[in-house]
Amino acid sequence: MLLDQGGDYQVAILREISAGGDNCSRCCLTGAILGAAHGFGAVPAEWLAKTTAGAEIIDACSTVFSFNQGPAHKSIEDVAYLINHGVPQLVNDMILHLMTERPAAMLPSVARWLNKRIADGNKAKSVLILCTSAPKMGEMDTGVWLEELAAPYYLFLEAGFTVEIASIRGGPIPIDASSMAEGFFTASAQKFMHDQVALGKFGHSIALASLGSGNSVAEKYDLLFLPGGHGTCVDFSDNAALKAAVEAMYAQKLVAAVCHGPTALTQCVKADGTPLVQGLTVTGFADTEEAAVGLTDKVPYLLESKLTALGGKYEKAGDWSVKAVRDGRLVTGQNPQSSEECAKLCIEALKQ
């Protein structure tokens, strides 16, 4: 029974307190643990001595956990600050003590909640890689940039994730032939083109429309990953289904986009109606890189300029250098060279 597995509870609780949930849920969870420990006399002085805020945390969290009945010594924000700055070691010791010596002190509701969290954490994370279906941008042949699909695909599999491949229209996905030219046809891309399982997914990609609403996508997948290629300039903009999927995934799970993939972000908004990228650190194909490939006048807009105009805190490295950033539930990569680093940031986020 998971209730007897002190180590699992320690991991689940500390992860939730340090990185998960909003302030209110984090405080209530911490209050449940500390309140239970305090009520059962499981708070020896040496534990409190481990943090200067120990006694204050106990008092504040107990107040929060009682749903502020009686005088509220601290606000939710204050308690969250105390949790972030003083509680992890204290909670770690208490949980170990409670799980090994006084399991009855764990409130049933907390135990049920943690059982679910642990069970969810043991499930393989599910990734949806969503590609362009556009074979042309104007008169120019294009499609997905193969490296930006292949490298993340294999990194996600190596991480133990399940990976499905979708596209805007479904079926075979066009490949930008330039991504298979000398100097660009990377080892991951070559492996992909000789991988019968990968090619089966690629040639029979899932149509975005078949996945249902944006919330349906968010219920099924933990990460939505958007590779680039200039085809995205055609069908990643003004796309209501993609907009809904990105917004739902950003609100609930994790979204990542590399190179021209962030084109999909430019139409999206947060729950409050502001641009999704506003105030977030982002990157994407640089204006100078677009000029270097001679397509400044061919694309609908320059991605760097667009992200900046929408209020994004755009960052970049030198042309064709590796640059990937994560800001909360959004991960972005600058160019094809950044596809692996972008995927690694996603893996790190999903394993937290």
ROVEX-484335 format. One line per 8 residues: their letters; for each residue x, y, z of N, C-alpha, C. Coordinates in pm, whole numbers, plus 50000, padded with zeros to 5 digits. Layout:
N
A	X Y Z X Y Z X Y Z  ... $
//
This chain:
352
MLLDQGGD	50086 49879 50000 50000 50000 50000 50088 50124 50000  50053 50221 49921 50138 50339 49908 50153 50414 50040  50054 50402 50128 50060 50472 50256 50180 50430 50338  50230 50310 50313 50344 50260 50389 50476 50297 50325  50472 50357 50208 50595 50386 50135 50639 50528 50162  50706 50545 50275 50745 50679 50316 50824 50754 50212  50917 50683 50144 50999 50750 50045 50917 50810 49932  50816 50736 49883 50732 50787 49776 50657 50912 49821 $
YQVAILRE	50607 50910 49943 50535 51026 49992 50628 51146 50006  50748 51122 50054 50842 51232 50065 50864 51298 49930  50889 51217 49830 50913 51270 49696 50792 51346 49645  50673 51286 49658 50552 51347 49605 50522 51480 49675  50532 51479 49807 50499 51600 49882 50600 51711 49854  50726 51678 49860 50826 51782 49840 50823 51837 49699  50794 51749 49601 50781 51797 49463 50666 51895 49452  50554 51860 49514 50436 51946 49504 50459 52079 49575 $
ISAGGDNC	50525 52073 49691 50548 52195 49768 50646 52287 49697  50750 52229 49637 50855 52313 49579 50826 52356 49437  50745 52279 49362 50730 52310 49220 50590 52300 49166  50497 52248 49240 50367 52221 49181 50254 52293 49249  50146 52313 49175 50024 52366 49232 50028 52514 49257  49911 52572 49282 49907 52714 49314 49935 52732 49463  49946 52858 49505 49982 52885 49644 49885 52823 49743  49756 52832 49713 49656 52783 49806 49669 52632 49826 $
SRCCLTGA	49679 52556 49717 49687 52410 49730 49817 52369 49798  49924 52439 49768 50051 52407 49830 50046 52433 49981  49986 52542 50018 49977 52574 50161 49887 52476 50235  49776 52440 50171 49686 52346 50237 49753 52211 50254  49826 52166 50154 49895 52038 50164 50000 52045 50274  50079 52151 50273 50181 52164 50376 50117 52174 50513  50009 52249 50521 49939 52261 50649 49888 52127 50698  49841 52044 50604 49792 51912 50644 49903 51828 50705 $
ILGAAHGF	50018 51830 50642 50130 51752 50693 50180 51809 50825  50206 51939 50827 50261 51998 50949 50158 52000 51061  50032 52025 51024 49927 52024 51126 49912 51887 51189  49915 51782 51104 49904 51646 51155 50024 51613 51243  50142 51652 51196 50262 51625 51274 50257 51696 51409  50217 51821 51406 50211 51900 51528 50106 51843 51624  49990 51806 51568 49882 51754 51651 49915 51622 51718  50003 51545 51656 50040 51415 51712 50175 51422 51786 $
GAVPAEWL	50215 51542 51816 50338 51558 51891 50463 51517 51816  50459 51530 51686 50572 51483 51605 50659 51599 51557  50673 51699 51640 50755 51814 51601 50859 51841 51709  50959 51754 51720 51064 51776 51820 51137 51908 51798  51192 51961 51903 51258 52091 51897 51372 52092 51797  51440 51976 51783 51555 51975 51691 51512 51993 51546  51388 51954 51514 51338 51976 51378 51312 52124 51355  51248 52186 51453 51220 52329 51439 51349 52410 51430 $
AKTTAGAE	51453 52359 51493 51580 52432 51492 51644 52432 51354  51595 52345 51266 51653 52337 51133 51614 52454 51044  51516 52528 51085 51477 52648 51009 51437 52757 51106  51485 52876 51084 51451 52986 51174 51303 53018 51170  51238 52977 51061 51095 53006 51047 51009 52888 51091  51069 52785 51151 50997 52663 51182 50868 52682 51259  50875 52748 51375 50755 52766 51457 50652 52851 51384  50697 52951 51313 50607 53039 51240 50536 52962 51128 $
IIDACSTV	50609 52872 51062 50549 52790 50956 50440 52701 51014  50471 52636 51126 50372 52548 51190 50245 52626 51221  50261 52741 51281 50146 52822 51321 50069 52869 51198  50141 52919 51099 50075 52974 50980 50005 52865 50900  50074 52753 50878 50014 52647 50798 49896 52583 50867  49905 52569 50997 49792 52513 51070 49670 52603 51056  49693 52734 51059 49584 52829 51040 49522 52814 50902  49608 52805 50799 49559 52790 50663 49481 52660 50648 $
FSFNQGPA	49535 52552 50704 49470 52423 50687 49334 52418 50756  49317 52498 50860 49185 52503 50926 49093 52598 50851  49132 52632 50726 49051 52719 50639 49025 52854 50704  49133 52901 50772 49132 53036 50831 49022 53055 50935  48984 52949 51004 48892 52963 51117 48973 53020 51232  48923 53126 51289 49000 53194 51392 49090 53297 51328  49174 53361 51407 49259 53468 51354 49359 53414 51252  49365 53480 51137 49458 53439 51032 49592 53508 51056 $
HKSIEDVA	49690 53429 51095 49820 53488 51126 49897 53526 51001  49871 53454 50893 49943 53480 50769 49849 53466 50651  49878 53542 50545 49803 53525 50421 49857 53405 50345  49784 53361 50244 49831 53252 50160 49968 53284 50102  49986 53408 50056 50112 53447 49995 50226 53441 50096  50198 53484 50219 50302 53481 50321 50343 53338 50354  50243 53252 50364 50273 53113 50395 50352 53050 50281  50313 53083 50157 50386 53030 50042 50533 53073 50047 $
YLINHGVP	50556 53196 50088 50694 53244 50100 50770 53162 50204  50706 53137 50318 50771 53060 50422 50801 52918 50374  50704 52861 50302 50723 52725 50250 50844 52722 50158  50851 52819 50069 50959 52821 49971 51095 52840 50035  51098 52913 50146 51227 52951 50203 51267 52874 50328  51178 52792 50383 51220 52725 50504 51171 52585 50528  51072 52540 50454 51005 52419 50498 51056 52286 50444  51122 52277 50329 51150 52145 50272 51218 52046 50365 $
QLVNDMIL	51327 52086 50432 51396 51991 50520 51309 51952 50638  51237 52049 50691 51148 52023 50804 51041 51922 50765  50977 51945 50651 50872 51855 50605 50930 51716 50576  51046 51713 50515 51108 51586 50481 51124 51498 50606  51174 51557 50713 51195 51481 50836 51062 51438 50897  50965 51528 50895 50834 51496 50953 50766 51382 50879  50771 51389 50747 50704 51286 50666 50765 51150 50694  50897 51145 50699 50964 51018 50725 50921 50962 50860 $
HLMTERPA	50915 51050 50960 50873 51007 51093 50729 50958 51091  50641 51035 51030 50498 50999 51027 50475 50869 50952  50546 50851 50841 50522 50732 50759 50577 50605 50824  50685 50620 50900 50747 50502 50958 50697 50470 51099  50654 50574 51173 50617 50551 51312 50472 50582 51343  50412 50676 51273 50275 50715 51306 50193 50735 51180  50174 50631 51098 50100 50647 50973 49958 50696 50993  49897 50672 51109 49761 50718 51134 49752 50869 51135 $
AMLPSVAR	49865 50934 51152 49864 51080 51156 49839 51141 51019  49857 51062 50913 49828 51111 50780 49678 51116 50760  49627 51233 50735 49484 51246 50715 49441 51167 50591  49328 51096 50596 49284 51016 50481 49277 51093 50351  49230 51217 50358 49216 51294 50234 49352 51323 50172  49451 51349 50257 49586 51373 50208 49643 51245 50149  49618 51133 50216 49667 51005 50166 49608 50973 50029  49478 50996 50014 49414 50969 49885 49473 51059 49777 $
WLNKRIAD	49491 51185 49810 49546 51281 49714 49686 51239 49670  49767 51198 49768 49903 51159 49735 49907 51028 49658  49816 50936 49690 49810 50813 49613 49788 50843 49466  49697 50936 49438 49669 50973 49299 49790 51039 49236  49855 51129 49310 49973 51198 49256 50083 51097 49223  50104 51001 49312 50208 50901 49289 50172 50814 49170  50045 50773 49163 50000 50690 49051 50016 50765 48919  49978 50893 48918 49991 50974 48797 50138 50988 48759 $
GNKAKSVL	50223 51004 48861 50365 51021 48834 50429 50896 48777  50371 50781 48808 50426 50655 48757 50382 50624 48614  50284 50697 48563 50240 50675 48426 50342 50735 48329  50358 50670 48217 50447 50725 48115 50388 50855 48062  50470 50956 48053 50424 51083 47999 50393 51067 47850  50294 51140 47806 50247 51128 47668 50275 51257 47591  50341 51242 47476 50382 51358 47396 50311 51354 47260  50260 51468 47219 50206 51483 47085 50296 51578 47008 $
ILCTSAPK	50361 51527 46903 50439 51612 46813 50348 51649 46697  50322 51777 46681 50227 51825 46580 50301 51902 46472  50292 51854 46349 50367 51912 46237 50277 51986 46139  50340 52065 46056 50271 52130 45945 50225 52027 45843  50122 52062 45769 50079 51981 45655 50100 52055 45523  50160 52172 45529 50174 52257 45410 50299 52220 45330  50284 52178 45204 50400 52143 45122 50461 52264 45051  50391 52377 45054 50441 52496 44985 50415 52622 45066 $
MGEMDTGV	50504 52718 45052 50481 52853 45100 50494 52942 44977  50379 52983 44925 50381 53051 44797 50424 52952 44690  50526 52988 44614 50576 52899 44509 50689 52809 44559  50729 52829 44683 50845 52756 44736 50803 52624 44798  50870 52516 44764 50846 52388 44828 50895 52394 44973  50818 52336 45063 50857 52338 45203 50794 52219 45273  50776 52229 45402 50722 52121 45484 50780 52130 45623  50787 52017 45692 50848 52017 45824 51000 52009 45807 $
WLEELAAP	51074 52071 45900 51219 52057 45900 51250 51931 45979  51305 51830 45912 51310 51694 45965 51384 51683 46099  51496 51751 46112 51573 51746 46237 51489 51787 46357  51403 51885 46338 51324 51939 46449 51215 51843 46495  51184 51746 46411 51094 51638 46447 51171 51517 46499  51275 51478 46427 51345 51352 46456 51421 51354 46587  51499 51458 46611 51581 51461 46733 51495 51459 46859  51393 51546 46869 51306 51539 46987 51233 51404 46998 $
YYLFLEAG	51191 51347 46886 51120 51219 46886 51201 51113 46960  51328 51102 46926 51410 50998 46989 51446 51032 47133  51465 51158 47163 51493 51195 47302 51373 51165 47392  51254 51190 47342 51135 51161 47421 51119 51011 47443  51146 50932 47341 51137 50787 47357 51241 50738 47457  51362 50791 47450 51467 50752 47543 51431 50788 47687  51351 50892 47703 51308 50934 47836 51194 50848 47890  51145 50756 47808 51038 50667 47852 50899 50720 47823 $
FTVEIASI	50890 50825 47741 50760 50883 47708 50697 50808 47591  50565 50812 47583 50496 50766 47463 50486 50885 47368  50506 50860 47239 50509 50969 47142 50416 50938 47026  50326 51032 46997 50240 51023 46880 50271 51141 46789  50254 51119 46659 50282 51224 46560 50151 51263 46491  50125 51391 46491 50005 51445 46428 50045 51555 46331  49949 51598 46252 49971 51711 46162 49838 51785 46146  49843 51898 46085 49723 51980 46070 49614 51903 45996 $
RGGPIPID	49647 51840 45885 49546 51768 45806 49548 51617 45825  49653 51564 45886 49664 51420 45900 49725 51355 45777  49761 51229 45788 49820 51158 45675 49967 51190 45657  50021 51169 45537 50164 51193 45511 50201 51340 45537  50316 51358 45596 50363 51493 45629 50473 51532 45529  50461 51648 45466 50565 51691 45371 50694 51727 45445  50805 51694 45383 50937 51725 45439 51002 51833 45354  51058 51932 45421 51136 52031 45349 51262 51962 45299 $
ASSMAEGF	51278 51954 45168 51390 51880 45110 51525 51934 45155  51529 52063 45186 51656 52122 45231 51705 52060 45361  51611 52008 45441 51650 51949 45569 51713 51811 45551  51713 51763 45427 51778 51634 45397 51901 51654 45310  51939 51780 45294 52057 51811 45214 52183 51792 45298  52296 51784 45231 52424 51767 45300 52445 51879 45401  52485 51842 45519 52507 51940 45625 52387 51961 45715  52269 51918 45668 52148 51935 45747 52081 51803 45782 $
FTASAQKF	52120 51698 45711 52060 51567 45730 52132 51499 45847  52090 51533 45967 52158 51492 46089 52143 51342 46114  52218 51292 46210 52211 51150 46245 52071 51111 46288  52005 51197 46366 51869 51167 46410 51773 51163 46291  51790 51255 46198 51704 51259 46079 51726 51134 45994  51852 51093 45978 51880 50973 45900 51821 50849 45968  51834 50842 46098 51777 50729 46173 51627 50724 46154  51564 50841 46160 51419 50849 46147 51374 50794 46012 $
MHDQVALG	51446 50829 45907 51407 50789 45772 51430 50640 45744  51498 50571 45837 51518 50427 45825 51447 50350 45937  51361 50419 46009 51290 50361 46123 51146 50332 46080  51113 50206 46063 50982 50170 46011 50868 50213 46103  50890 50205 46234 50786 50248 46328 50764 50398 46317  50874 50473 46317 50864 50618 46306 50800 50659 46174  50841 50595 46067 50785 50629 45936 50637 50593 45928  50598 50487 45998 50456 50452 46000 50373 50561 46065 $
KFGHSIAL	50423 50616 46175 50354 50726 46242 50354 50851 46154  50468 50873 46089 50487 50992 46006 50398 50988 45882  50387 50873 45822 50307 50860 45700 50158 50849 45725  50121 50818 45850 49980 50808 45887 49953 50898 46008  50001 51021 45998 49989 51112 46111 49843 51139 46147  49821 51166 46274 49687 51193 46325 49644 51333 46282  49524 51346 46233 49472 51479 46197 49434 51553 46324  49475 51678 46332 49446 51757 46451 49297 51758 46483 $
ASLGSGNS	49213 51771 46381 49069 51780 46403 49014 51654 46470  49078 51540 46445 49028 51414 46500 49052 51402 46651  49135 51491 46705 49166 51485 46848 49063 51557 46933  48969 51624 46870 48862 51690 46944 48901 51829 46989  48840 51873 47095 48861 52009 47145 49000 52026 47204  49034 52150 47231 49162 52177 47296 49172 52108 47430  49063 52107 47506 49063 52040 47636 49081 51890 47621  49028 51833 47514 49047 51690 47489 49195 51659 47466 $
VAEKYDLL	49262 51747 47394 49405 51729 47371 49480 51737 47505  49444 51833 47588 49510 51851 47717 49483 51735 47812  49369 51672 47800 49338 51556 47884 49424 51436 47847  49459 51424 47721 49529 51304 47673 49681 51317 47678  49733 51438 47656 49877 51454 47641 49935 51543 47751  50064 51518 47781 50135 51599 47880 50217 51709 47814  50250 51689 47687 50331 51786 47613 50283 51796 47469  50267 51918 47421 50243 51945 47280 50371 52006 47225 $
FLPGGHGT	50436 51936 47131 50563 51981 47075 50543 52018 46929  50586 52139 46893 50563 52193 46759 50695 52216 46685  50732 52125 46595 50851 52147 46512 50824 52257 46410  50931 52307 46350 50915 52413 46252 50921 52365 46109  50987 52444 46028 50979 52430 45884 50891 52542 45834  50921 52595 45716 50845 52710 45668 50699 52677 45637  50664 52549 45634 50523 52513 45617 50437 52568 45729  50497 52586 45847 50421 52640 45961 50375 52783 45935 $
CVDFSDNA	50447 52855 45848 50409 52992 45816 50275 52994 45740  50237 52878 45686 50114 52868 45608 49997 52821 45692  50016 52712 45771 49900 52655 45840 49906 52657 45993  50006 52722 46051 50008 52737 46198 49948 52870 46241  49923 52959 46148 49860 53088 46179 49712 53083 46140  49632 53162 46209 49488 53170 46179 49426 53031 46171  49461 52948 46268 49413 52811 46272 49342 52792 46405  49209 52791 46402 49130 52788 46525 49154 52662 46606 $
ALKAAVEA	49165 52547 46539 49185 52421 46611 49321 52419 46681  49423 52467 46612 49557 52472 46671 49560 52572 46786  49497 52686 46766 49488 52787 46872 49427 52728 46999  49317 52656 46982 49248 52597 47098 49336 52494 47168  49408 52413 47089 49494 52310 47147 49610 52372 47224  49674 52473 47165 49787 52538 47231 49741 52606 47359  49631 52678 47354 49584 52750 47472 49547 52654 47585  49481 52543 47551 49443 52446 47654 49566 52377 47712 $
MYAQKLVA	49660 52341 47628 49782 52277 47676 49865 52372 47761  49872 52499 47721 49948 52595 47801 49883 52614 47938  49751 52617 47942 49682 52638 48068 49695 52520 48163  49711 52399 48107 49705 52279 48190 49831 52193 48191  49907 52194 48084 50019 52101 48072 50146 52175 48030  50204 52137 47915 50329 52197 47869 50325 52210 47717  50372 52325 47666 50379 52351 47523 50525 52381 47487  50570 52327 47374 50705 52358 47326 50700 52380 47176 $
AVCHGPTA	50787 52467 47128 50792 52498 46985 50935 52537 46950  50981 52493 46833 51119 52520 46794 51122 52581 46654  51217 52673 46635 51244 52737 46506 51122 52817 46458  51051 52772 46354 50929 52840 46310 50805 52786 46381  50820 52684 46463 50707 52631 46539 50637 52736 46624  50711 52833 46683 50645 52936 46763 50547 53024 46684  50544 53007 46552 50441 53076 46473 50303 53047 46530  50283 52925 46580 50153 52887 46636 50117 52969 46760 $
LTQCVKAD	50218 53020 46829 50194 53093 46954 50140 53234 46930  50166 53287 46810 50135 53428 46787 49986 53457 46786  49902 53357 46763 49757 53378 46761 49692 53346 46895  49771 53298 46990 49714 53245 47115 49713 53348 47227  49620 53329 47319 49607 53418 47433 49600 53337 47562  49631 53404 47671 49614 53345 47804 49468 53355 47845  49436 53301 47961 49298 53302 48011 49245 53444 48027  49334 53540 48053 49290 53679 48074 49278 53757 47944 $
GTPLVQGL	49302 53690 47829 49288 53756 47700 49412 53823 47648  49519 53827 47726 49644 53888 47679 49720 53787 47594  49808 53837 47503 49884 53743 47420 49956 53639 47504  49956 53516 47457 50016 53408 47534 50161 53436 47567  50235 53494 47473 50379 53515 47495 50409 53641 47575  50308 53723 47599 50332 53850 47669 50393 53825 47807  50507 53887 47831 50573 53874 47960 50654 53748 47978  50655 53660 47877 50728 53534 47887 50859 53541 47808 $
TVTGFADT	50961 53475 47861 51087 53464 47789 51070 53362 47678  51096 53403 47555 51074 53316 47440 51189 53331 47341  51196 53237 47249 51286 53250 47135 51219 53186 47014  51285 53191 46902 51233 53139 46777 51326 53184 46666  51295 53147 46544 51382 53180 46432 51409 53330 46427  51537 53367 46431 51576 53507 46439 51556 53578 46305  51532 53708 46311 51517 53787 46188 51642 53778 46102  51760 53777 46167 51885 53768 46091 51900 53632 46025 $
EEAAVGLT	51846 53529 46087 51851 53396 46025 51758 53389 45905  51642 53455 45915 51550 53461 45802 51615 53534 45685  51687 53641 45717 51756 53716 45611 51865 53630 45548  51932 53550 45632 52042 53467 45583 51994 53362 45483  51870 53316 45498 51818 53216 45403 51739 53282 45290  51739 53414 45289 51680 53488 45178 51529 53488 45173  51464 53475 45289 51317 53465 45288 51248 53576 45367  51320 53683 45395 51261 53794 45470 51134 53845 45403 $
DKVPYLLE	51134 53854 45271 51018 53908 45199 50917 53801 45159  50946 53676 45197 50858 53566 45158 50766 53521 45271  50812 53534 45395 50731 53491 45509 50624 53594 45540  50512 53552 45600 50405 53647 45634 50452 53756 45730  50540 53718 45821 50599 53813 45916 50727 53751 45971  50813 53837 46021 50937 53790 46084 50904 53749 46226  50940 53627 46261 50896 53569 46388 50953 53642 46508  51081 53674 46505 51141 53748 46617 51067 53879 46641 $
SKLTALGG	51044 53953 46534 50975 54082 46546 50833 54065 46596  50766 53961 46550 50628 53937 46590 50618 53902 46738  50704 53812 46783 50702 53773 46924 50732 53892 47014  50825 53976 46970 50859 54095 47047 50743 54194 47050  50676 54212 46936 50562 54305 46929 50448 54260 47019  50436 54129 47040 50330 54075 47125 50364 54080 47274  50481 54134 47304 50519 54149 47445 50607 54038 47497  50652 53947 47408 50742 53841 47451 50880 53897 47481 $
KYEKAGDW	50946 53838 47579 51083 53875 47612 51176 53789 47526  51193 53832 47403 51266 53751 47305 51416 53749 47336  51473 53628 47335 51616 53611 47353 51670 53528 47236  51796 53552 47200 51855 53473 47093 52005 53460 47113  52059 53357 47052 52204 53340 47043 52246 53384 46903  52370 53363 46868 52414 53395 46733 52342 53308 46631  52339 53351 46507 52273 53273 46402 52326 53131 46403  52235 53035 46399 52263 52892 46391 52331 52837 46516 $
SVKAVRDG	52323 52914 46625 52376 52866 46753 52262 52810 46838  52297 52727 46934 52196 52663 47019 52138 52762 47119  52005 52771 47121 51937 52856 47218 51797 52799 47244  51771 52763 47367 51638 52717 47407 51610 52771 47545  51485 52809 47569 51448 52868 47697 51316 52807 47745  51303 52803 47875 51177 52760 47935 51128 52870 48028  51001 52904 48014 50938 52999 48105 50806 52937 48149  50806 52875 48264 50685 52810 48313 50644 52693 48225 $
RLVTGQNP	50523 52701 48170 50470 52592 48089 50499 52609 47939  50592 52697 47906 50628 52720 47766 50778 52701 47745  50812 52619 47645 50952 52597 47608 50967 52632 47460  51071 52708 47427 51093 52745 47287 51240 52729 47249  51264 52699 47120 51398 52686 47068 51416 52775 46947  51536 52824 46925 51558 52928 46824 51561 52876 46681  51622 52760 46658 51652 52716 46522 51669 52564 46520  51699 52505 46404 51716 52359 46401 51824 52309 46496 $
QSSEECAK	51929 52388 46513 52038 52349 46602 51993 52340 46748  51878 52398 46778 51828 52403 46917 51724 52297 46948  51695 52210 46851 51587 52114 46871 51615 52018 46986  51738 51970 46998 51770 51877 47107 51761 51947 47242  51816 52066 47252 51813 52138 47379 51670 52171 47418  51588 52205 47321 51446 52232 47347 51379 52108 47403  51406 51993 47343 51348 51867 47391 51397 51833 47531  51524 51858 47557 51580 51828 47690 51514 51913 47798 $
LCIEALKQ	51485 52038 47768 51414 52122 47865 51273 52068 47891  51211 52016 47788 51078 51955 47804 51086 51833 47895  51185 51749 47871 51203 51627 47951 51227 51664 48098  51310 51763 48118 51337 51809 48254 51210 51857 48321  51129 51931 48248 51003 51984 48305 50906 51870 48338  50894 51772 48249 50798 51664 48269 50841 51567 48378  50969 51565 48411 51017 51474 48515 51025 51540 48651  50991 51666 48660 50995 51734 48790 50883 51683 48880 $
//
